[in-house]
């Protein structure tokens, strides 16, 4: 069974915000709610990196652990969803989430909280699939249409990958092998080593060894006149 | 003699503790559903166009996921 995950490749993200736009457009999300956003580190400094962030559909989700009304559930595919009819808008999940994924629509100047809204991995919610009620509360259910999240499929540089964790890890490994850098980071062997044949899910055609550590990066400071 | 035995026992205890520290616990979480109180949801493949055909749905999703790898697309 697939375990759905997002992976954002900071080497490729160009901060175009098309993932944010695709998400907003796909689910008709109101102003003030950002299920996905692009965060840039060292903005304006040479070597800046951007990363697209939304709900990471954690394997052991802290939002689920702290919810006082137990409105969260996890699908068979590992997508963390919630029931808006049950949500009381308390905001505990917002404080618990390390990614700031839970969003609360504000209806007034003093920030009156509504029901929590977050990325659904384009999997809708606990309403009949592809119904008007599901769209109104949770947005479009692309998984039920056999499609992956709009943000990942719309990404122009394919920095944002979405889908079965094994598959996108294979894609990322393949990519890092081709570009010859990135495999030197701490934890590479743990996160991206080639899965064993009995591990399941790995595609033989996409398997590649972890790349060797590249030569030290040359300084990029200064501009050519 | 007793001092030597005590020292040996202490060394054995320290060794046992040190070796125990080298152990590795499984890091894969076996998720168990909590006390979800809301409405039941149906699987993504339950309704049209897949009508409960999980294999077809998984195949479709897998195809889409692989299509994100442009190296494979370029090789084709």
HADDOCK unambig.tbl for C-alpha pairs under 7 A between the chains (distance, minus, plus):
assign (segid A and resid 70 and name CA) (segid B and resid 35 and name CA) 6.14 0.50 0.50
assign (segid A and resid 70 and name CA) (segid B and resid 36 and name CA) 5.03 0.50 0.50
assign (segid A and resid 70 and name CA) (segid B and resid 37 and name CA) 5.73 0.50 0.50
assign (segid A and resid 71 and name CA) (segid B and resid 36 and name CA) 5.76 0.50 0.50
assign (segid A and resid 71 and name CA) (segid B and resid 37 and name CA) 5.96 0.50 0.50
assign (segid A and resid 71 and name CA) (segid B and resid 38 and name CA) 5.72 0.50 0.50
assign (segid A and resid 72 and name CA) (segid B and resid 36 and name CA) 6.13 0.50 0.50
assign (segid A and resid 73 and name CA) (segid B and resid 36 and name CA) 5.96 0.50 0.50
assign (segid A and resid 83 and name CA) (segid B and resid 38 and name CA) 5.73 0.50 0.50
assign (segid A and resid 83 and name CA) (segid B and resid 39 and name CA) 6.92 0.50 0.50
assign (segid A and resid 86 and name CA) (segid B and resid 38 and name CA) 6.24 0.50 0.50
assign (segid A and resid 125 and name CA) (segid B and resid 41 and name CA) 6.87 0.50 0.50
assign (segid A and resid 126 and name CA) (segid B and resid 39 and name CA) 5.81 0.50 0.50
assign (segid A and resid 126 and name CA) (segid B and resid 40 and name CA) 5.93 0.50 0.50
assign (segid A and resid 126 and name CA) (segid B and resid 41 and name CA) 4.40 0.50 0.50
assign (segid A and resid 127 and name CA) (segid B and resid 41 and name CA) 6.57 0.50 0.50
assign (segid A and resid 143 and name CA) (segid B and resid 44 and name CA) 5.94 0.50 0.50
assign (segid A and resid 144 and name CA) (segid B and resid 44 and name CA) 4.33 0.50 0.50
assign (segid A and resid 144 and name CA) (segid B and resid 45 and name CA) 5.78 0.50 0.50
assign (segid A and resid 145 and name CA) (segid B and resid 49 and name CA) 6.87 0.50 0.50
assign (segid A and resid 146 and name CA) (segid B and resid 57 and name CA) 5.98 0.50 0.50
assign (segid A and resid 146 and name CA) (segid B and resid 60 and name CA) 5.77 0.50 0.50
assign (segid A and resid 146 and name CA) (segid B and resid 61 and name CA) 5.70 0.50 0.50
assign (segid A and resid 147 and name CA) (segid B and resid 61 and name CA) 6.22 0.50 0.50
assign (segid A and resid 147 and name CA) (segid B and resid 64 and name CA) 6.90 0.50 0.50
assign (segid A and resid 148 and name CA) (segid B and resid 61 and name CA) 6.77 0.50 0.50
assign (segid A and resid 148 and name CA) (segid B and resid 64 and name CA) 6.85 0.50 0.50
assign (segid A and resid 158 and name CA) (segid B and resid 68 and name CA) 6.65 0.50 0.50
assign (segid A and resid 161 and name CA) (segid B and resid 68 and name CA) 6.99 0.50 0.50
assign (segid A and resid 162 and name CA) (segid B and resid 65 and name CA) 6.97 0.50 0.50
assign (segid A and resid 163 and name CA) (segid B and resid 65 and name CA) 5.58 0.50 0.50
assign (segid A and resid 167 and name CA) (segid B and resid 65 and name CA) 6.85 0.50 0.50
assign (segid A and resid 171 and name CA) (segid B and resid 69 and name CA) 5.78 0.50 0.50
